[in-house]
Each structure stands twice: as C-alpha cells, then as structure tokens.
Amino acid sequence: MFVRAIDREVLDLLLEMGRSSSPDEFIVMLGSEKGVITTVYPIAGTTVTSDSATIFMDMVPLGMQIAGTAHSHPNGALWPSDADLQTFAETGQCHIIVGDPFEADSWRCFDREGREKSLEVVSA
C-alpha cells in the first residue's frame, strides 16, 4: 500500500489531539484509502506519559490494514527518538509526529527507517 497524502481533516485532528493531550503524548494507528491517510484508529491499552506513548501490538485487531502511526512530542521536537524508530519498524510505512505549538506546519512524516517522507495534504 503506497501512501502519498494525508486528508486535511485527519491532519487537523492529529494536531488537535496533540494540543488537547499535552503535556502528555498520544499515539494512534493510521489507515489509508487509495494512497491517502483517511482514518485514525485509537487502540485500547495504549499508555501515555509526558515523554512516551506506547501501543501494545497485541491489542491491534487482526486483519487491520495499518498505514502507520501518529504521535505527539509535546516538547516540540519533530524528529523520532530511538523508541519511535522501534515502533516505526513494526508498523506501516508512514509515521507522523506532531509537536508543540501544534500549528499547521508543526508535523513531519517519516518512513519505517526514520527518514523524512513527504506527504501531500489534500481534501478527500
């Protein structure tokens, strides 16, 4: 599944989730249709603190088509940590980090190896 874009409403939702969960992080799974990220999947059992967020992979429903993850860095850092890279390697191909101040340009997307990846923002 090739992901080339994210729906504007989904990006706005992720930025709002970052604002409203701060000072804690959040983490969700992402789904896509026709190459566009269109869905946010909260996963039961997720744990969050002010410096980490963890999805327990055994809680992800079987057969779910995962495009990647999204999580926040309330400290504003828009680069993956070592722990982030471990999560990226386990799930999907697009991993979005949103950070303080959670504005339209306060996000980045990364591939499974942690390399920055360009995503077009579209209205689906």
DSSP file (Angstrom, degrees, kcal/mol; ACC not computed):
  #  RESIDUE AA STRUCTURE BP1 BP2  ACC     N-H-->O    O-->H-N    N-H-->O    O-->H-N    TCO  KAPPA ALPHA  PHI   PSI    X-CA   Y-CA   Z-CA
    1    1 A M              0   0    0      0, 0.0     2,-0.5     0, 0.0    92,-0.1   0.000 360.0 360.0 360.0 113.6    0.0    0.0    0.0
    2    2 A F        -     0   0    0     91,-0.0     2,-0.5     2,-0.0    65,-0.0  -0.770 360.0-158.6 -89.4 125.8    1.6    3.2   -1.2
    3    3 A V        +     0   0    0     -2,-0.5    33,-0.2     1,-0.1     3,-0.1  -0.928  24.2 159.2-109.2 123.7    0.7    6.3    0.9
    4    4 A R        +     0   0    0     31,-2.8   116,-2.1    -2,-0.5     2,-0.3   0.552  59.5  19.3-116.4 -15.6    1.2    9.6   -0.9
    5    5 A A  E     -ab  36 120A   0     30,-1.8    32,-2.7   114,-0.3     2,-0.4  -0.938  55.9-135.3-152.7 168.0   -1.0   12.1    1.0
    6    6 A I  E     -ab  37 121A   0    114,-2.7   116,-2.4    -2,-0.3     2,-0.2  -0.995  33.0-112.2-130.3 138.9   -3.0   12.8    4.2
    7    7 A D  E  >  - b   0 122A   0     30,-2.5     4,-2.3    -2,-0.4     3,-0.4  -0.491  24.0-129.1 -68.4 136.1   -6.5   14.2    4.4
    8    8 A R  H  > S+     0   0    0    114,-3.4     4,-2.7     1,-0.2     5,-0.2   0.870 108.1  53.1 -54.8 -42.1   -6.6   17.8    5.8
    9    9 A E  H  > S+     0   0    0    113,-0.2     4,-2.1     2,-0.2    -1,-0.2   0.865 108.6  49.7 -65.7 -35.3   -9.3   16.9    8.3
   10   10 A V  H  > S+     0   0    0     -3,-0.4     4,-2.4    27,-0.2    -2,-0.2   0.926 111.5  48.4 -67.7 -44.2   -7.2   14.0    9.6
   11   11 A L  H  X S+     0   0    0     -4,-2.3     4,-2.3     2,-0.2    -2,-0.2   0.927 111.3  50.3 -60.8 -44.5   -4.1   16.2   10.0
   12   12 A D  H  X S+     0   0    0     -4,-2.7     4,-2.3     1,-0.2    -1,-0.2   0.898 110.0  51.3 -60.1 -40.3   -6.2   18.8   11.8
   13   13 A L  H  X S+     0   0    0     -4,-2.1     4,-2.7     2,-0.2    -2,-0.2   0.919 109.0  50.1 -62.3 -44.6   -7.5   16.1   14.1
   14   14 A L  H  X S+     0   0    0     -4,-2.4     4,-2.0     2,-0.2    -2,-0.2   0.898 110.8  49.2 -62.4 -40.7   -4.0   14.9   14.9
   15   15 A L  H  X S+     0   0    0     -4,-2.3     4,-2.2     2,-0.2    -1,-0.2   0.904 112.4  48.2 -65.2 -40.7   -2.8   18.4   15.7
   16   16 A E  H  X S+     0   0    0     -4,-2.3     4,-3.0     2,-0.2     5,-0.2   0.892 108.5  53.9 -66.1 -39.4   -5.9   18.9   18.0
   17   17 A M  H  X S+     0   0    0     -4,-2.7     4,-1.8     1,-0.2    -1,-0.2   0.900 109.0  49.8 -60.7 -39.5   -5.2   15.6   19.7
   18   18 A G  H  X S+     0   0    0     -4,-2.0     4,-1.3     2,-0.2    -2,-0.2   0.928 112.7  46.2 -63.5 -45.4   -1.6   16.8   20.4
   19   19 A R  H  < S+     0   0    0     -4,-2.2     3,-0.3     1,-0.2    -2,-0.2   0.938 116.2  44.5 -61.1 -47.7   -2.9   20.1   21.8
   20   20 A S  H  < S+     0   0    0     -4,-3.0    -1,-0.2     1,-0.2    -2,-0.2   0.749 114.9  47.1 -76.1 -22.7   -5.6   18.5   24.0
   21   21 A S  H >< S+     0   0    0     -4,-1.8     3,-2.2    -5,-0.2    -1,-0.2   0.667  91.0 146.9 -90.0 -16.3   -3.4   15.7   25.3
   22   22 A S  T 3<  +     0   0    0     -4,-1.3     3,-0.1     1,-0.3    28,-0.1  -0.354  56.8  35.3 -60.6 136.5   -0.4   17.9   26.2
   23   23 A P  T 3  S+     0   0    0      0, 0.0    -1,-0.3     0, 0.0     2,-0.2  -0.977 122.0  58.8 -88.7   1.9    1.6   17.8   28.4
   24   24 A D  S <  S-     0   0    0     -3,-2.2    26,-0.3    -4,-0.1     2,-0.1  -0.536  85.4-120.0 -85.6 159.0    1.2   14.0   27.7
   25   25 A E        -     0   0    0     24,-2.7     2,-0.3    27,-0.5    48,-0.1  -0.391  22.4-153.2 -81.8 169.2    1.9   12.4   24.4
   26   26 A F        -     0   0    0     -2,-0.1    46,-1.6    46,-0.1     2,-0.3  -0.945   6.3-165.6-135.0 161.6   -0.7   10.5   22.4
   27   27 A I  E     +C   71   0A   0     -2,-0.3    16,-0.4    44,-0.2     2,-0.3  -0.975  11.9 165.5-148.8 137.8   -0.3    7.7   19.8
   28   28 A V  E     -C   70   0A   0     42,-2.5    42,-2.2    -2,-0.3     2,-0.3  -0.923  33.6-112.6-141.0 164.3   -2.8    6.2   17.3
   29   29 A M  E     -CD  69  41A   0     12,-2.5    12,-3.2    -2,-0.3     2,-0.4  -0.687  30.4-139.7 -94.5 156.0   -2.7    4.0   14.2
   30   30 A L  E     -CD  68  40A   0     38,-2.6    37,-3.1    -2,-0.3    38,-1.1  -0.927  11.5-162.8-120.4 143.2   -3.5    5.4   10.8
   31   31 A G  E     - D   0  39A   0      8,-2.2     7,-1.9    -2,-0.4     8,-1.8  -0.875   8.8-158.6-119.5 156.5   -5.5    3.8    7.9
   32   32 A S  E     - D   0  37A   0     -2,-0.3     2,-0.4    33,-0.3     5,-0.2  -0.938  11.4-159.2-135.9 157.1   -5.5    4.8    4.3
   33   33 A E  E >  S- D   0  36A   0      3,-2.4     3,-1.9    -2,-0.3    -2,-0.0  -0.998  80.8 -11.3-133.1 130.2   -7.7    4.6    1.2
   34   34 A K  T 3  S-     0   0    0     -2,-0.4     3,-0.1     1,-0.3    -1,-0.1   0.851 131.5 -49.7  50.0  40.9   -6.3    4.9   -2.3
   35   35 A G  T 3  S+     0   0    0      1,-0.2   -31,-2.8   -32,-0.1   -30,-1.8   0.541 116.7 108.8  82.0   6.9   -3.0    6.2   -1.1
   36   36 A V  E <  S-aD   5  33A   0     -3,-1.9    -3,-2.4   -32,-0.2     2,-0.5  -0.970  71.6-124.1-121.4 129.0   -4.5    8.9    1.3
   37   37 A I  E     +aD   6  32A   0    -32,-2.7   -30,-2.5    -2,-0.4    -5,-0.3  -0.589  46.8 152.7 -68.8 119.3   -4.4    8.7    5.1
   38   38 A T  E     +     0   0A   0     -7,-1.9     2,-0.4    -2,-0.5    -6,-0.2   0.452  45.7  62.0-127.6  -7.4   -8.1    9.0    6.0
   39   39 A T  E     - D   0  31A   0     -8,-1.8    -8,-2.2     2,-0.0     2,-0.5  -0.969  52.6-157.4-136.5 141.1   -8.6    7.2    9.3
   40   40 A V  E     - D   0  30A   0     -2,-0.4   -10,-0.2   -10,-0.2    29,-0.0  -0.975  13.5-165.0-114.0 125.5   -7.3    7.5   12.9
   41   41 A Y  E     - D   0  29A   0    -12,-3.2   -12,-2.5    -2,-0.5     2,-0.2  -0.897   5.4-157.4-114.3 102.2   -7.5    4.3   15.0
   42   42 A P        -     0   0    0      0, 0.0     2,-0.5     0, 0.0   -14,-0.1  -0.575  19.0-143.0 -69.1 142.4   -7.2    4.7   18.7
   43   43 A I    >   -     0   0    0    -16,-0.4     3,-1.4    -2,-0.2    17,-0.1  -0.935  12.7-116.8-115.6 128.6   -6.0    1.3   20.2
   44   44 A A  T 3  S+     0   0    0     -2,-0.5    12,-0.3    15,-0.3    15,-0.1  -0.265  97.9  29.9 -58.1 144.2   -7.2    0.0   23.5
   45   45 A G  T 3  S+     0   0    0      1,-0.3    -1,-0.2    10,-0.1     2,-0.1   0.442  79.5 152.2  86.6  -0.2   -4.5   -0.4   26.2
   46   46 A T    <   -     0   0    0     -3,-1.4     2,-0.4     9,-0.1    -1,-0.3  -0.391  31.3-151.5 -63.2 138.6   -2.3    2.4   24.9
   47   47 A T  E     -H   54   0B   0      7,-2.2     7,-3.0    -2,-0.1     2,-0.3  -0.922  14.5-176.0-115.3 142.1   -0.2    4.0   27.6
   48   48 A V  E     +H   53   0B   0     -2,-0.4     2,-0.2     5,-0.2     5,-0.2  -0.982  10.7 164.8-138.0 147.6    1.0    7.6   27.6
   49   49 A T        -     0   0    0      3,-2.9   -24,-2.7    -2,-0.3     3,-0.4  -0.776  57.0 -83.9-139.8-172.9    3.2    9.9   29.7
   50   50 A S  S    S+     0   0    0    -26,-0.3    25,-0.1    -2,-0.2     3,-0.1   0.648 128.3  28.4 -73.4 -13.3    4.8   13.3   29.2
   51   51 A D  S    S+     0   0    0      1,-0.2     2,-0.3   -26,-0.1    -1,-0.2   0.267 122.6  31.4-132.1  13.7    7.7   11.6   27.5
   52   52 A S        -     0   0    0     -3,-0.4    -3,-2.9   -27,-0.0   -27,-0.5  -0.988  46.2-165.4-162.9 159.4    6.4    8.5   25.9
   53   53 A A  E     -H   48   0B   0     -2,-0.3     2,-0.4    -5,-0.2    -5,-0.2  -0.969  16.4-167.0-146.6 133.9    3.4    6.8   24.3
   54   54 A T  E     -H   47   0B   0     -7,-3.0    -7,-2.2    -2,-0.3     2,-0.5  -0.982  12.1-161.2-132.3 129.4    3.1    3.0   23.7
   55   55 A I        -     0   0    0     -2,-0.4     2,-0.8    -9,-0.2    -9,-0.1  -0.920  21.7-136.9-101.0 130.2    0.8    0.9   21.6
   56   56 A F    >   -     0   0    0     -2,-0.5     3,-2.6   -12,-0.3     4,-0.3  -0.798  11.9-150.5 -87.1 112.4    0.7   -2.7   22.6
   57   57 A M  G >  S+     0   0    0     -2,-0.8     3,-1.3     1,-0.3    -1,-0.2   0.734  91.5  66.4 -60.2 -25.1    0.7   -4.5   19.3
   58   58 A D  G 3  S+     0   0    0      1,-0.2    -1,-0.3    -3,-0.1     4,-0.1   0.592  95.7  59.5 -73.5  -6.5   -1.2   -7.5   20.6
   59   59 A M  G <  S+     0   0    0     -3,-2.6   -15,-0.3     2,-0.1    -1,-0.2   0.523  79.1 103.6 -93.8  -8.4   -4.2   -5.1   21.1
   60   60 A V  S <  S-     0   0    0     -3,-1.3     3,-0.1    -4,-0.3   -17,-0.1  -0.625  84.7-109.3 -75.3 125.5   -4.3   -4.2   17.4
   61   61 A P    >   -     0   0    0      0, 0.0     3,-1.6     0, 0.0    -1,-0.1  -0.245  37.3-102.2 -57.1 139.9   -7.3   -6.1   15.8
   62   62 A L  T 3  S+     0   0    0      1,-0.2     3,-0.1    -4,-0.1    -4,-0.0  -0.324 104.6  20.6 -60.9 142.0   -6.3   -8.9   13.5
   63   63 A G  T 3  S+     0   0    0      1,-0.3     2,-0.3    -3,-0.1    -1,-0.2   0.400  83.0 147.5  81.5  -3.2   -6.5   -8.0    9.8
   64   64 A M    <   -     0   0    0     -3,-1.6     2,-0.9     1,-0.1    -1,-0.3  -0.502  48.4-132.9 -68.4 127.9   -6.5   -4.3   10.3
   65   65 A Q        -     0   0    0     -2,-0.3     2,-0.5    -3,-0.1   -33,-0.3  -0.741  27.3-165.5 -83.2 107.1   -4.7   -2.5    7.4
   66   66 A I        -     0   0    0     -2,-0.9   -35,-0.2     1,-0.1    26,-0.2  -0.845  22.6-176.4-103.2 123.9   -2.3   -0.1    9.0
   67   67 A A        -     0   0    0    -37,-3.1    26,-2.4    -2,-0.5    27,-2.2   0.720  63.6 -78.2 -84.1 -24.5   -0.7    2.7    7.0
   68   68 A G  E     -Ce  30  94A   0    -38,-1.1   -38,-2.6    24,-0.3     2,-0.3  -0.987  52.7 -69.8 160.8-153.5    1.4    3.7   10.0
   69   69 A T  E     -Ce  29  95A   0     25,-1.1    27,-2.7    -2,-0.3     2,-0.3  -0.857  22.1-155.4-132.0 165.1    1.2    5.7   13.3
   70   70 A A  E     +Ce  28  96A   0    -42,-2.2   -42,-2.5    -2,-0.3     2,-0.3  -0.988  22.6 158.9-139.4 139.0    0.9    9.2   14.5
   71   71 A H  E     -Ce  27  97A   0     25,-2.3    27,-2.2    -2,-0.3     2,-0.3  -0.963  29.7-114.0-151.4 169.7    2.0   10.5   17.9
   72   72 A S  E     - e   0  98A   0    -46,-1.6    27,-0.2    -2,-0.3   -46,-0.1  -0.753   5.5-159.3-110.9 154.1    2.9   13.7   19.6
   73   73 A H  E >   - e   0  99A   0     25,-2.5     3,-2.6    -2,-0.3    27,-1.2  -0.875   9.3-168.8-123.2  94.0    6.0   15.3   21.0
   74   74 A P  T 3  S+     0   0    0      0, 0.0    -1,-0.1     0, 0.0    25,-0.1   0.717  84.4  67.1 -59.0 -19.5    4.7   18.0   23.4
   75   75 A N  T 3  S-     0   0    0    -25,-0.1     3,-0.1     2,-0.1    24,-0.1   0.522 114.4-116.1 -78.3  -3.9    8.3   19.3   23.7
   76   76 A G    <   +     0   0    0     -3,-2.6     2,-0.3     1,-0.3    23,-0.1   0.321  65.8 144.2  90.2  -8.7    8.1   20.4   20.0
   77   77 A A        -     0   0    0      1,-0.1    -1,-0.3    21,-0.1    -2,-0.1  -0.505  31.6-167.4 -68.0 125.0   10.8   18.0   18.7
   78   78 A L        +     0   0    0     -2,-0.3    19,-0.1    -3,-0.1    -1,-0.1  -0.036  57.5  89.8-105.3  30.1    9.7   16.9   15.3
   79   79 A W  S    S-     0   0    0     37,-0.0     2,-0.1    31,-0.0    -2,-0.0  -0.962  81.4-103.5-126.2 145.2   12.3   14.1   14.9
   80   80 A P        -     0   0    0      0, 0.0     2,-0.1     0, 0.0    -2,-0.1  -0.356  27.2-139.9 -71.2 143.2   12.0   10.5   16.0
   81   81 A S     >  -     0   0    0     -2,-0.1     4,-2.2     1,-0.1     5,-0.1  -0.350  35.3 -97.2 -84.3 174.7   13.6    9.1   19.2
   82   82 A D  H  > S+     0   0    0      1,-0.2     4,-1.5     2,-0.2     5,-0.1   0.895 128.6  51.8 -60.8 -39.6   15.2    5.7   19.3
   83   83 A A  H  > S+     0   0    0      1,-0.2     4,-1.8     2,-0.2    -1,-0.2   0.892 107.3  53.2 -64.5 -38.8   12.0    4.3   20.8
   84   84 A D  H  > S+     0   0    0      1,-0.2     4,-3.0     2,-0.2    -2,-0.2   0.926 105.2  54.3 -59.8 -44.5   10.0    5.9   17.9
   85   85 A L  H  X S+     0   0    0     -4,-2.2     4,-1.9     1,-0.2    -1,-0.2   0.852 105.5  53.1 -61.1 -34.8   12.2    4.1   15.4
   86   86 A Q  H  X S+     0   0    0     -4,-1.5     4,-0.7     2,-0.2    -1,-0.2   0.919 111.6  45.6 -65.2 -42.8   11.5    0.8   17.1
   87   87 A T  H >X S+     0   0    0     -4,-1.8     3,-1.1     1,-0.2     4,-1.0   0.920 109.9  54.5 -64.9 -44.0    7.7    1.4   16.7
   88   88 A F  H >< S+     0   0    0     -4,-3.0     3,-0.8     1,-0.3    -1,-0.2   0.900 103.6  55.8 -56.4 -42.3    8.1    2.6   13.1
   89   89 A A  H 3< S+     0   0    0     -4,-1.9    -1,-0.3     1,-0.2    -2,-0.2   0.736 108.8  48.5 -64.7 -22.8    9.9   -0.6   12.2
   90   90 A E  H << S+     0   0    0     -3,-1.1     2,-0.4    -4,-0.7    -1,-0.2   0.667 112.3  43.6 -90.1 -18.6    6.9   -2.7   13.5
   91   91 A T  S << S-     0   0    0     -4,-1.0   -22,-0.2    -3,-0.8    -1,-0.2  -0.978  96.6 -49.9-142.6 124.8    4.0   -0.9   11.8
   92   92 A G        -     0   0    0     -2,-0.4   -24,-0.3   -26,-0.2   -25,-0.2   0.257  60.0 -88.4  57.0-171.4    3.2    0.6    8.4
   93   93 A Q  S    S+     0   0    0    -26,-2.4     2,-0.5     1,-0.2   -25,-0.2   0.518 100.4  61.7-119.1 -10.9    5.1    2.9    6.2
   94   94 A C  E     -e   68   0A   0    -27,-2.2   -25,-1.1    17,-0.1     2,-0.5  -0.978  54.6-179.6-125.9 123.8    4.1    6.4    7.3
   95   95 A H  E     -eF  69 110A   0     15,-2.3    15,-2.1    -2,-0.5     2,-0.4  -0.962  10.6-161.0-128.1 115.1    4.8    7.7   10.8
   96   96 A I  E     -eF  70 109A   0    -27,-2.7   -25,-2.3    -2,-0.5     2,-0.5  -0.785   5.5-166.7-102.1 134.6    3.6   11.2   11.7
   97   97 A I  E     -eF  71 108A   0     11,-2.6    11,-1.9    -2,-0.4     2,-0.4  -0.987   5.0-168.2-116.2 126.7    5.0   13.2   14.6
   98   98 A V  E     -eF  72 107A   0    -27,-2.2   -25,-2.5    -2,-0.5     2,-0.3  -0.903  13.4-174.6-109.2 144.6    3.1   16.4   15.6
   99   99 A G  E >   -e   73   0A   0      7,-2.3     3,-2.9    -2,-0.4     4,-0.4  -0.937  26.2 -44.5-140.5 161.0    4.7   18.8   18.1
  100  100 A D  T 3  S+     0   0    0    -27,-1.2   -22,-0.0     1,-0.4   -85,-0.0  -0.358 118.6  35.4 -55.2 132.5    4.1   22.0   20.1
  101  101 A P  T 3  S-     0   0    0      0, 0.0    -1,-0.4     0, 0.0     5,-0.0  -0.919  89.9-147.0 -93.3  15.7    2.8   24.5   19.1
  102  102 A F    <   +     0   0    0     -3,-2.9    -2,-0.2     1,-0.1     2,-0.1   0.895  43.3 149.2  58.4  44.6    0.6   22.1   17.1
  103  103 A E    >   -     0   0    0     -4,-0.4     3,-2.2     1,-0.0    -4,-0.2  -0.422  67.0 -82.8 -97.1 177.2    0.1   24.6   14.2
  104  104 A A  T 3  S+     0   0    0      1,-0.3     3,-0.1    -2,-0.1    -2,-0.0   0.766 131.7  39.6 -55.5 -29.7   -0.4   23.7   10.5
  105  105 A D  T 3  S+     0   0    0      1,-0.1     2,-0.7    -7,-0.0    -1,-0.3   0.219  86.8 101.5-105.7  15.2    3.4   23.3   10.0
  106  106 A S    <   +     0   0    0     -3,-2.2    -7,-2.3    -5,-0.0     2,-0.3  -0.322  69.3  75.9 -96.0  51.6    4.1   21.5   13.3
  107  107 A W  E     -F   98   0A   0     -2,-0.7     2,-0.3    -9,-0.2    -9,-0.2  -0.990  51.0-169.8-155.0 157.8    4.4   18.0   11.9
  108  108 A R  E     -F   97   0A   0    -11,-1.9   -11,-2.6    -2,-0.3     2,-0.4  -0.974  14.9-139.7-145.0 155.7    6.6   15.7   10.0
  109  109 A C  E     -FG  96 117A   0      8,-0.5     8,-3.2    -2,-0.3     2,-0.3  -0.941  19.1-172.4-119.0 143.2    6.2   12.3    8.4
  110  110 A F  E     -FG  95 116A   0    -15,-2.1   -15,-2.3    -2,-0.4     6,-0.2  -0.939  18.1-126.9-132.8 153.2    8.9    9.5    8.4
  111  111 A D    >   -     0   0    0      4,-2.4     3,-1.8    -2,-0.3   -17,-0.1  -0.235  49.1 -81.1 -86.6-175.1    9.3    6.1    6.8
  112  112 A R  T 3  S+     0   0    0      1,-0.3   -23,-0.1   -19,-0.2   -21,-0.1   0.764 131.4  50.1 -60.3 -27.3   10.0    2.8    8.6
  113  113 A E  T 3  S-     0   0    0      2,-0.1    -1,-0.3   -25,-0.1   -28,-0.1   0.445 121.3-104.0 -92.2  -0.6   13.7    3.7    8.9
  114  114 A G  S <  S+     0   0    0     -3,-1.8     2,-0.4     1,-0.3    -2,-0.1   0.604  72.3 143.5  89.2  11.9   13.1    7.2   10.3
  115  115 A R        -     0   0    0      1,-0.1    -4,-2.4     0, 0.0    -1,-0.3  -0.696  60.1-102.9 -84.4 137.3   13.9    9.0    7.0
  116  116 A E  E     -G  110   0A   0     -2,-0.4     2,-0.4    -6,-0.2    -6,-0.3  -0.326  40.7-162.6 -60.4 138.7   11.7   12.1    6.5
  117  117 A K  E     -G  109   0A   0     -8,-3.2    -8,-0.5   -22,-0.1     2,-0.4  -0.974  15.4-124.9-128.1 136.8    9.0   11.5    3.9
  118  118 A S        -     0   0    0     -2,-0.4     2,-0.4   -10,-0.1   -10,-0.0  -0.661  26.1-175.3 -83.4 133.5    6.9   14.0    2.0
  119  119 A L        -     0   0    0     -2,-0.4  -114,-0.3   -10,-0.0     2,-0.2  -0.998  20.3-134.4-127.2 130.4    3.1   13.8    2.3
  120  120 A E  E     -b    5   0A   0   -116,-2.1  -114,-2.7    -2,-0.4     2,-0.6  -0.584  17.8-133.1 -76.5 143.9    0.8   16.0    0.3
  121  121 A V  E     +b    6   0A   0     -2,-0.2     2,-0.3  -116,-0.2  -114,-0.2  -0.906  37.2 171.5-100.3 122.6   -2.1   17.5    2.3
  122  122 A V  E     -b    7   0A   0   -116,-2.4  -114,-3.4    -2,-0.6     2,-0.7  -0.813  39.6-119.1-128.6 163.3   -5.4   17.0    0.4
  123  123 A S              0   0    0     -2,-0.3  -116,-0.1  -116,-0.2    -2,-0.0  -0.924 360.0 360.0-103.1 108.9   -9.1   17.4    0.9
  124  124 A A              0   0    0     -2,-0.7    -1,-0.1   -86,-0.0  -117,-0.1   0.469 360.0 360.0 -80.4 360.0  -10.6   14.0    0.4
